[in-house]
Amino acid sequence: MELVRFQDPEVPPLSAIAPYYAASEAAGFYSNGGPCAELLAGRLAAYLGAAHVQPVANCTLGLMAALRALAGEPTATRSLVAVPSFTFTASACAIVWAGFEPLFVDVLPDSWQMDPAALRDQLDRHERRVAAVMGCSTFGSAPPDDVRAGWRDACAAAGVPLLVDSAAGFGAVDERGRRIGGLGDTEVFSFHATKPFAVGEGGAIATPDPEVAERIERLINFGMERGGRSSAVAGLNAKCSELHAATALAMLDRFDDALARRRASAARVRSAILRGGGAVALQRGSEGSTFQICQVVTDSPMTRMRALAAARELGVQARSYFDPPLHRQPAFSRWAPRGGLPVTESLAARSLSLPMANDLSADAVERIAAVTAAAPALAEAA
């Protein structure tokens, strides 16, 4: 029985990358904003409908630079960044490496996105200590309109900037069909090989604010002004190389087709899961997701355990993403909130992450769906 891999990256072939990289070779320009990076910035901005886009070496560095561009340097009395704990570790890693401390916020039980009411409560409790808010497009799904509006309202009331970590969300659309990245917030994307927009490494920062864009450009190049040789601020090296930019350009040429095939695969898997009657729930607002994976939550931790066992029997690679949540991980446990985060902890204990790819065979679809259908049957047998 052939293994159904958890992820099956589809990076552009060398033959599609080479014509773009030829421009870098002709110019003898391999980094520092060469011809491929410049072209990529413009094409990404047009694709997203964003005012300014800056390609970067990877999403984590992009988050660090965007955070500093929006919030400045942390101070003794202004050092917190509010962030959901139900997300990938890179979000909190970027916060800490940028010199801030994570302020963990609970999420909503249906969309799995940061709870605007919980965010407002945390901003009120930590008045004037919060430097920024980092929302997340959880699992590559656009935050529902009411959720994003709640984040914006809470940030406006507290006078702090909003940054959105949309690592897996390049190409995602909201319920009105609008691509995230061009909705008026500073947003960061990942182009890692495991993302639907698969480059290998890389990422991009989109922002509507020209001053923020200028600060980002400086920060990703050691803090130096364009054309200068001295650092105006302490920056980092987060520039996108020409080879990665050329790969991203080749990916952009084929991305609409790749994403359409991936969404078709996701629709078939999700439909089969629902037909199978397993004790799982899908994410509210995920219809326009990029579906890096097929994420569900089970009705109990025991059901999740049995589903993982069923996956092994069926030859399906499965995971339990975001378990443990960030505030339970050793690197960040010192910032765990008193009383915990009940919704986050419940979701994490029931998180079931199933395979997804641009193309899935009928057999793979049925076996993935059978993982969730088998769990209740195993529970009854036990």
WOMOMO-V190785 format. One record per pair of residues at least 12 apart in sequence whose ideal C-beta (glycine too) atoms are under 10 Angstrom apart, sorted by the first residue. I is the first residue (numbers start at 1). J is the second residue. Records with the same first field share a line. If there is no record, write none. Layout:
BEGIN
I=J ; J
END
This chain:
BEGIN
1=313 ; 314 ; 315 ; 316 ; 363 ; 367
2=315 ; 361 ; 363 ; 364 ; 367
3=314 ; 315 ; 316 ; 317 ; 355 ; 364
4=311 ; 314 ; 315 ; 316 ; 317 ; 318 ; 354 ; 355 ; 357 ; 360 ; 361 ; 363 ; 364 ; 365 ; 367 ; 368 ; 371
5=316 ; 317 ; 355 ; 356 ; 357 ; 364
6=194 ; 293 ; 294 ; 311 ; 316 ; 317 ; 318 ; 319 ; 353 ; 354 ; 355 ; 356 ; 357
7=193 ; 194 ; 195 ; 196 ; 198 ; 292 ; 293 ; 317 ; 319 ; 355 ; 356 ; 357
8=194 ; 198 ; 355 ; 356 ; 357 ; 358 ; 359 ; 360 ; 364
9=192 ; 193 ; 194 ; 195 ; 196 ; 198 ; 199 ; 200 ; 357 ; 358
10=193 ; 196 ; 198 ; 251 ; 254 ; 258 ; 261 ; 262 ; 357 ; 358 ; 359
11=191 ; 193 ; 198 ; 199 ; 200 ; 247 ; 250 ; 251
12=198 ; 199 ; 200 ; 246 ; 247 ; 248 ; 249 ; 250 ; 251 ; 252 ; 253 ; 254 ; 255 ; 258
13=250 ; 254
14=247 ; 250
15=250
16=246 ; 247 ; 249 ; 250 ; 251 ; 253 ; 254
17=36 ; 199 ; 243 ; 244 ; 245 ; 246 ; 247 ; 248 ; 249 ; 250 ; 251
18=246 ; 250
19=246 ; 249 ; 250
20=35 ; 36 ; 39 ; 40 ; 242 ; 243 ; 245 ; 246 ; 247 ; 248 ; 249 ; 250 ; 252 ; 253
21=34 ; 35 ; 36 ; 242 ; 243 ; 245 ; 246 ; 247 ; 249 ; 250
22=35 ; 36 ; 246
23=35 ; 36 ; 38 ; 39 ; 242 ; 245 ; 246 ; 249
24=36 ; 37 ; 241 ; 242 ; 243 ; 245 ; 246
25=242 ; 246
27=242
29=242
30=241 ; 242 ; 243
31=57 ; 221 ; 237 ; 239 ; 240 ; 241 ; 242 ; 243 ; 244 ; 245
32=221 ; 237 ; 239 ; 240 ; 241 ; 242
33=54 ; 55 ; 217 ; 220 ; 221 ; 226 ; 239 ; 240 ; 242 ; 245
34=239 ; 240 ; 241 ; 242 ; 243 ; 245 ; 246
35=242 ; 245 ; 246
36=55 ; 240 ; 241 ; 242 ; 243 ; 244 ; 245 ; 246 ; 247 ; 248 ; 249 ; 250
37=54 ; 55 ; 56 ; 239 ; 240 ; 241 ; 242 ; 244 ; 245 ; 246 ; 248 ; 249
38=55 ; 242 ; 245
39=55 ; 245 ; 246 ; 248 ; 249 ; 252
40=53 ; 54 ; 55 ; 191 ; 202 ; 204 ; 240 ; 242 ; 244 ; 245 ; 246 ; 247 ; 248 ; 249 ; 251 ; 252
41=53 ; 54 ; 55 ; 204 ; 217 ; 240 ; 245
43=248 ; 249 ; 252 ; 253
44=170 ; 181 ; 189 ; 191 ; 197 ; 204 ; 205 ; 206 ; 248 ; 249 ; 252
45=181 ; 182 ; 204 ; 206
46=182 ; 252
47=170 ; 171 ; 179 ; 181 ; 182 ; 206 ; 252 ; 255 ; 256
48=170 ; 171 ; 178 ; 179 ; 180 ; 181 ; 182 ; 183 ; 187 ; 189 ; 204 ; 206
49=178 ; 179 ; 181 ; 182 ; 183 ; 206
50=179 ; 180 ; 181 ; 182 ; 183 ; 184 ; 185 ; 186 ; 187 ; 204 ; 205 ; 206 ; 207 ; 208 ; 213
51=182 ; 184 ; 206 ; 207 ; 208 ; 209 ; 210 ; 212 ; 213
52=186 ; 205 ; 206 ; 207 ; 208 ; 209 ; 210 ; 211 ; 212 ; 213 ; 214 ; 216 ; 217
53=181 ; 182 ; 187 ; 189 ; 204 ; 205 ; 206 ; 207 ; 213 ; 216
54=66 ; 69 ; 188 ; 203 ; 204 ; 205 ; 206 ; 207 ; 212 ; 213 ; 214 ; 216 ; 217 ; 219 ; 220 ; 238 ; 239 ; 240
55=189 ; 191 ; 199 ; 202 ; 203 ; 204 ; 205 ; 220 ; 238 ; 239 ; 240 ; 241 ; 244 ; 245 ; 248
56=188 ; 189 ; 190 ; 191 ; 201 ; 202 ; 203 ; 204 ; 205 ; 216 ; 220 ; 238 ; 239 ; 240 ; 244
57=191 ; 201 ; 202 ; 203 ; 220 ; 236 ; 237 ; 238 ; 239 ; 240 ; 241 ; 244
58=90 ; 167 ; 188 ; 190 ; 191 ; 192 ; 199 ; 200 ; 201 ; 202 ; 203 ; 238 ; 240 ; 244
59=88 ; 90 ; 91 ; 94 ; 165 ; 166 ; 167 ; 168 ; 170 ; 188 ; 189 ; 190 ; 191 ; 192 ; 195 ; 201 ; 202 ; 203 ; 204 ; 205
60=88 ; 89 ; 90 ; 91 ; 93 ; 94 ; 97 ; 165 ; 167 ; 188 ; 190 ; 192 ; 203 ; 238
61=90 ; 94 ; 97 ; 188 ; 203 ; 205 ; 219 ; 220 ; 236 ; 237 ; 238 ; 239 ; 240
62=94 ; 165 ; 167 ; 187 ; 188 ; 189 ; 190 ; 191 ; 202 ; 203 ; 204 ; 205 ; 206 ; 216 ; 220 ; 238 ; 240
63=90 ; 91 ; 92 ; 93 ; 94 ; 95 ; 97 ; 98 ; 134 ; 163 ; 164 ; 165 ; 167 ; 188 ; 190 ; 203 ; 205 ; 238
64=90 ; 93 ; 94 ; 95 ; 96 ; 97 ; 98 ; 99 ; 100 ; 188 ; 219 ; 220 ; 235 ; 236 ; 238
65=94 ; 98 ; 188 ; 205 ; 215 ; 216 ; 217 ; 218 ; 219 ; 220 ; 221 ; 235 ; 236 ; 238
66=94 ; 98 ; 132 ; 134 ; 161 ; 163 ; 164 ; 165 ; 186 ; 187 ; 188 ; 205 ; 206 ; 207 ; 212 ; 215 ; 216 ; 219 ; 220 ; 238
67=81 ; 94 ; 95 ; 97 ; 98 ; 99 ; 100 ; 131 ; 132 ; 134 ; 161 ; 163 ; 165 ; 186 ; 188 ; 219
68=98 ; 99 ; 100 ; 131 ; 132 ; 215 ; 216 ; 218 ; 219 ; 223 ; 233 ; 234 ; 235 ; 236
69=161 ; 163 ; 186 ; 205 ; 207 ; 209 ; 211 ; 212 ; 213 ; 214 ; 215 ; 216 ; 217 ; 218 ; 219 ; 220 ; 233
70=131 ; 132 ; 133 ; 134 ; 160 ; 161 ; 162 ; 163 ; 186 ; 207 ; 209 ; 212 ; 215 ; 216
71=98 ; 99 ; 100 ; 130 ; 131 ; 132 ; 133 ; 134 ; 160 ; 161 ; 163
72=131 ; 132 ; 161 ; 215 ; 233
73=98 ; 99 ; 100 ; 131 ; 233 ; 234
74=95 ; 98 ; 99 ; 100 ; 101 ; 131 ; 132
75=99 ; 129 ; 131
76=129
77=128 ; 129 ; 131
78=100 ; 128 ; 129 ; 130 ; 131 ; 132 ; 160
79=99 ; 100 ; 101 ; 103 ; 126 ; 129 ; 130 ; 131
80=95 ; 100 ; 101 ; 102 ; 103 ; 122 ; 123 ; 126 ; 128 ; 129 ; 130 ; 131 ; 132 ; 133 ; 160 ; 335
81=94 ; 95 ; 96 ; 98 ; 99 ; 100 ; 101 ; 102 ; 103 ; 130 ; 131 ; 132 ; 133 ; 134 ; 160 ; 161 ; 163
82=95 ; 102 ; 103 ; 104 ; 105 ; 114 ; 118 ; 119 ; 122 ; 123 ; 126 ; 130 ; 131 ; 132 ; 133 ; 134 ; 135 ; 151 ; 154 ; 155 ; 158 ; 160 ; 162
83=95 ; 100 ; 102 ; 103 ; 104 ; 105 ; 114 ; 119 ; 132 ; 133 ; 134 ; 135 ; 136 ; 163 ; 165 ; 326 ; 327 ; 332 ; 335
84=102 ; 104 ; 105 ; 106 ; 107 ; 108 ; 112 ; 113 ; 114 ; 115 ; 118 ; 119 ; 134 ; 135 ; 136 ; 138 ; 165 ; 322 ; 325 ; 326 ; 327 ; 341 ; 343 ; 344
85=102 ; 104 ; 105 ; 106 ; 107 ; 114 ; 322 ; 324 ; 325 ; 326 ; 327 ; 328 ; 329 ; 332 ; 335 ; 336 ; 337 ; 340 ; 341 ; 343 ; 344 ; 345 ; 348
86=104 ; 105 ; 106 ; 107 ; 108 ; 112 ; 113 ; 114 ; 136 ; 138 ; 139 ; 321 ; 322 ; 323 ; 325 ; 326 ; 327 ; 341 ; 343 ; 344 ; 345 ; 346 ; 347 ; 348 ; 351
87=104 ; 107 ; 112 ; 113 ; 114 ; 134 ; 135 ; 136 ; 137 ; 138 ; 139 ; 165 ; 167 ; 321 ; 322 ; 325 ; 326 ; 344
88=136 ; 138 ; 139 ; 165 ; 167 ; 168 ; 190 ; 321 ; 322 ; 326
89=322 ; 325 ; 326 ; 329 ; 331 ; 332
90=165 ; 167 ; 188 ; 190 ; 192
91=134 ; 135 ; 136 ; 163 ; 165 ; 167 ; 188 ; 326
92=104 ; 134 ; 326 ; 327 ; 329 ; 331 ; 332 ; 335
93=326 ; 331 ; 332
94=134 ; 163 ; 165 ; 188
95=131 ; 132 ; 134 ; 163 ; 165 ; 326 ; 332 ; 335
96=331 ; 332 ; 335
97=236
98=131 ; 132 ; 236
99=131 ; 234
100=130 ; 131 ; 132 ; 134
101=129 ; 131 ; 332 ; 334 ; 335
102=134 ; 326 ; 327 ; 331 ; 332 ; 334 ; 335 ; 336
103=119 ; 122 ; 123 ; 125 ; 126 ; 129 ; 130 ; 131 ; 132 ; 133 ; 134 ; 335 ; 337
104=118 ; 122 ; 325 ; 326 ; 327 ; 328 ; 332 ; 335 ; 336 ; 337 ; 340 ; 341 ; 344
105=117 ; 118 ; 119 ; 120 ; 121 ; 122 ; 123 ; 133 ; 134 ; 135 ; 154 ; 327 ; 337 ; 341 ; 344
106=118 ; 119 ; 121 ; 122 ; 325 ; 327 ; 337 ; 340 ; 341 ; 342 ; 343 ; 344 ; 345 ; 347
107=136 ; 138 ; 147 ; 322 ; 325 ; 341 ; 343 ; 344 ; 346 ; 347 ; 348
108=138 ; 143 ; 144 ; 146 ; 147 ; 150 ; 284 ; 285 ; 343 ; 347
109=281 ; 284 ; 297 ; 342 ; 343 ; 344 ; 346 ; 347
110=144 ; 281 ; 282 ; 283 ; 284 ; 285 ; 297 ; 343
111=138 ; 141 ; 142 ; 143 ; 144 ; 146 ; 147 ; 283 ; 284 ; 285 ; 286
112=136 ; 138 ; 139 ; 141 ; 281 ; 283 ; 284 ; 285 ; 286 ; 295 ; 297 ; 322 ; 343 ; 344 ; 347 ; 351
113=135 ; 136 ; 137 ; 138 ; 139 ; 141 ; 142 ; 143 ; 144 ; 147 ; 148 ; 150 ; 151 ; 283 ; 284 ; 285
114=133 ; 134 ; 135 ; 136 ; 138 ; 143 ; 147 ; 150 ; 151 ; 154 ; 164 ; 344
115=147 ; 150 ; 151 ; 341 ; 343 ; 344
116=135 ; 143 ; 146 ; 147 ; 148 ; 149 ; 150 ; 151 ; 152 ; 153 ; 154 ; 155
117=150 ; 154
118=150 ; 154 ; 341 ; 343 ; 344
119=133 ; 135 ; 147 ; 150 ; 151 ; 153 ; 154 ; 155 ; 158 ; 162
120=150 ; 151 ; 153 ; 154 ; 155 ; 157 ; 158
121=154
122=154 ; 158 ; 337
123=154 ; 155 ; 157 ; 158 ; 159 ; 160
124=154 ; 157 ; 158
125=337
126=158
127=158 ; 159
128=158 ; 159 ; 160
130=155 ; 158 ; 159 ; 160
131=160 ; 161
132=155 ; 160 ; 161 ; 162 ; 163 ; 186
133=151 ; 152 ; 154 ; 155 ; 158 ; 160 ; 161 ; 162 ; 163 ; 164
134=151 ; 161 ; 162 ; 163 ; 164 ; 165 ; 188
135=147 ; 148 ; 150 ; 151 ; 152 ; 155 ; 162 ; 163 ; 164 ; 165 ; 166 ; 185 ; 187
136=163 ; 164 ; 165 ; 166 ; 167 ; 168 ; 169
137=164 ; 165 ; 166 ; 167 ; 168 ; 169 ; 170 ; 172 ; 174 ; 180 ; 181 ; 187 ; 188 ; 189 ; 285 ; 289 ; 290
138=165 ; 166 ; 167 ; 168 ; 169 ; 283 ; 285 ; 286 ; 289 ; 295 ; 321 ; 322 ; 347
139=167 ; 168 ; 169 ; 172 ; 283 ; 286 ; 289 ; 290 ; 291 ; 292 ; 293 ; 294 ; 295 ; 321 ; 322 ; 353
140=166 ; 167 ; 168 ; 169 ; 170 ; 171 ; 172 ; 180 ; 189 ; 190 ; 195 ; 196 ; 197 ; 283 ; 286 ; 288 ; 289 ; 290 ; 291 ; 292 ; 293 ; 295 ; 356
141=166 ; 168 ; 169 ; 172 ; 173 ; 174 ; 180 ; 283 ; 284 ; 285 ; 286 ; 287 ; 288 ; 289 ; 290 ; 291 ; 292 ; 295
142=164 ; 166 ; 169 ; 172 ; 173 ; 174 ; 175 ; 176 ; 178 ; 179 ; 180 ; 181 ; 183 ; 285 ; 286 ; 287 ; 288 ; 289 ; 290
143=164 ; 166 ; 169 ; 172 ; 174 ; 180 ; 183 ; 185 ; 285
144=174 ; 175 ; 284 ; 285 ; 286
145=174 ; 175 ; 176 ; 178 ; 183 ; 285
146=175 ; 285
147=174 ; 284 ; 285
148=162 ; 164 ; 174 ; 180 ; 183 ; 184 ; 185
151=164 ; 185
152=184 ; 185
155=185
161=185 ; 186 ; 209 ; 212
162=184 ; 185 ; 186 ; 187
163=185 ; 186 ; 187 ; 188 ; 205 ; 207 ; 212
164=180 ; 181 ; 183 ; 185 ; 186 ; 187 ; 188 ; 189 ; 206
165=187 ; 188 ; 189 ; 190
166=180 ; 181 ; 185 ; 187 ; 188 ; 189 ; 190 ; 204 ; 206 ; 290
167=187 ; 188 ; 189 ; 190 ; 191 ; 192 ; 195 ; 203 ; 292
168=189 ; 190 ; 192 ; 194 ; 195 ; 196 ; 197 ; 289 ; 290 ; 291 ; 292 ; 293
169=181 ; 187 ; 188 ; 189 ; 190 ; 195 ; 196 ; 197 ; 288 ; 289 ; 290 ; 292
170=187 ; 188 ; 189 ; 190 ; 191 ; 195 ; 196 ; 197 ; 203 ; 204 ; 206 ; 248 ; 251 ; 252 ; 255 ; 259 ; 290
171=189 ; 195 ; 196 ; 197 ; 255 ; 256 ; 258 ; 259 ; 260 ; 262 ; 263 ; 288 ; 289 ; 290 ; 291
172=189 ; 196 ; 259 ; 286 ; 288 ; 289 ; 290 ; 291 ; 292
173=287 ; 288 ; 289 ; 290
174=285 ; 287 ; 288
175=285 ; 287 ; 288
176=288
177=288
178=288
179=206 ; 288
180=206 ; 288 ; 290
181=204 ; 205 ; 206 ; 207
182=206 ; 208
183=206 ; 208
184=207 ; 208 ; 209
185=206 ; 207 ; 208 ; 209
186=205 ; 206 ; 207 ; 208 ; 209 ; 212 ; 213 ; 216
187=204 ; 205 ; 206 ; 207 ; 208
188=203 ; 204 ; 205 ; 206 ; 207 ; 216
189=202 ; 203 ; 204 ; 205 ; 206 ; 290
190=202 ; 203 ; 204 ; 292
191=203 ; 204 ; 240 ; 244 ; 245 ; 247 ; 248 ; 251
192=292
194=292 ; 293
195=290 ; 292
196=251 ; 255 ; 258 ; 259 ; 262 ; 263 ; 289 ; 290 ; 291 ; 292 ; 356 ; 357 ; 358
197=248 ; 251 ; 252 ; 255 ; 258 ; 259 ; 290 ; 292
198=247 ; 248 ; 251 ; 255 ; 258 ; 292 ; 358
199=240 ; 243 ; 244 ; 245 ; 246 ; 247 ; 248 ; 249 ; 250 ; 251 ; 252
200=243 ; 244 ; 247 ; 248 ; 251
201=240 ; 241 ; 243 ; 244 ; 247
202=240 ; 241 ; 243 ; 244 ; 245 ; 247 ; 248 ; 251
203=238 ; 240 ; 244 ; 248
204=240 ; 248
205=217 ; 219 ; 220 ; 238
214=226
215=232 ; 233 ; 235
216=235 ; 238
217=235 ; 239
218=231 ; 232 ; 233 ; 235
219=231 ; 232 ; 233 ; 234 ; 235 ; 236 ; 238
220=235 ; 236 ; 237 ; 238 ; 239 ; 240
221=235 ; 236 ; 237 ; 238 ; 239
222=234 ; 235 ; 236 ; 237 ; 238 ; 239
223=235 ; 236
255=290
257=358
258=290 ; 358 ; 359
259=290 ; 291 ; 358
260=358
261=357 ; 358 ; 359 ; 360
262=289 ; 290 ; 291 ; 292 ; 356 ; 357 ; 358 ; 359 ; 360
263=287 ; 288 ; 289 ; 290 ; 291 ; 358
264=358 ; 359 ; 360
265=291 ; 294 ; 355 ; 356 ; 357 ; 358 ; 359 ; 360 ; 361 ; 364 ; 365 ; 368
266=286 ; 287 ; 289 ; 290 ; 291 ; 292 ; 293 ; 294 ; 356 ; 357 ; 360
267=287 ; 291
268=360 ; 362 ; 364 ; 365 ; 366 ; 368 ; 369
269=291 ; 294 ; 296 ; 354 ; 355 ; 356 ; 357 ; 360 ; 364 ; 365 ; 366 ; 368 ; 369 ; 372
270=282 ; 286 ; 287 ; 291 ; 294 ; 296 ; 354 ; 365 ; 368 ; 369
271=365 ; 369
272=362 ; 365 ; 366 ; 367 ; 368 ; 369 ; 370 ; 372 ; 373
273=294 ; 296 ; 354 ; 365 ; 368 ; 369 ; 370 ; 371 ; 372 ; 373
274=369 ; 372
275=369 ; 373
276=366 ; 368 ; 369 ; 370 ; 371 ; 372 ; 373 ; 374 ; 375 ; 376
277=372 ; 373 ; 376
278=296 ; 298 ; 299 ; 303 ; 307 ; 310 ; 352 ; 369 ; 370 ; 371 ; 372 ; 373 ; 374 ; 375 ; 376 ; 377
279=296 ; 297 ; 298 ; 299 ; 300 ; 303 ; 304 ; 306 ; 307 ; 350 ; 372 ; 373 ; 375 ; 376 ; 379
280=295 ; 296 ; 297 ; 298 ; 299 ; 303 ; 304 ; 307 ; 350 ; 352 ; 354 ; 371 ; 372 ; 373 ; 375 ; 376
281=296 ; 297 ; 298 ; 299 ; 347 ; 350
282=294 ; 295 ; 296 ; 297
283=295 ; 296 ; 297
289=356
290=356
291=356 ; 357 ; 358
292=321 ; 353 ; 356
293=318 ; 319 ; 321 ; 353 ; 354 ; 355 ; 356 ; 357
294=318 ; 352 ; 353 ; 354 ; 355 ; 356 ; 357 ; 360 ; 368 ; 369 ; 371 ; 372
295=319 ; 321 ; 322 ; 351 ; 352 ; 353 ; 354 ; 356
296=350 ; 351 ; 352 ; 353 ; 354 ; 371 ; 372
297=346 ; 347 ; 348 ; 349 ; 350 ; 351 ; 352
298=320 ; 349 ; 350 ; 351 ; 352 ; 372 ; 375 ; 376
299=350 ; 375 ; 376 ; 379
300=346 ; 349 ; 350 ; 375 ; 379
301=320 ; 323 ; 346 ; 348 ; 349 ; 350 ; 351
302=349 ; 350 ; 375 ; 378 ; 379 ; 382
303=350 ; 352 ; 372 ; 375 ; 376 ; 378 ; 379
304=318 ; 320 ; 323 ; 349 ; 350 ; 351 ; 352 ; 375
305=320 ; 349 ; 350 ; 352 ; 375 ; 378 ; 379
306=371 ; 374 ; 375 ; 376 ; 377 ; 378 ; 379 ; 381 ; 382
307=320 ; 350 ; 352 ; 354 ; 371 ; 372 ; 373 ; 374 ; 375 ; 376 ; 378 ; 379
308=320 ; 352 ; 353 ; 371 ; 375
309=371 ; 374 ; 375 ; 378
310=367 ; 370 ; 371 ; 372 ; 373 ; 374 ; 375 ; 377 ; 378
311=352 ; 354 ; 355 ; 367 ; 368 ; 370 ; 371 ; 372 ; 374 ; 375
312=371
313=370 ; 371 ; 374 ; 378
314=366 ; 367 ; 368 ; 369 ; 370 ; 371 ; 374
315=364 ; 367
316=354 ; 355 ; 364 ; 367 ; 368 ; 369 ; 370 ; 371
317=353 ; 354 ; 355 ; 368
318=352 ; 353 ; 354 ; 355 ; 368 ; 371 ; 372
319=351 ; 352 ; 353 ; 354 ; 355
320=348 ; 349 ; 350 ; 351 ; 352 ; 353
321=348 ; 351 ; 352 ; 353
322=344 ; 347 ; 348 ; 351 ; 353
323=344 ; 345 ; 347 ; 348 ; 349 ; 350 ; 351 ; 352 ; 353
324=344 ; 345 ; 348 ; 349
325=340 ; 341 ; 344 ; 345 ; 347 ; 348 ; 349 ; 351
326=341 ; 344 ; 348
327=340 ; 341 ; 344 ; 345 ; 348
328=340 ; 341 ; 344 ; 345 ; 348
352=371 ; 372 ; 375
354=367 ; 368 ; 369 ; 371 ; 372
355=367 ; 368 ; 371
356=368
END
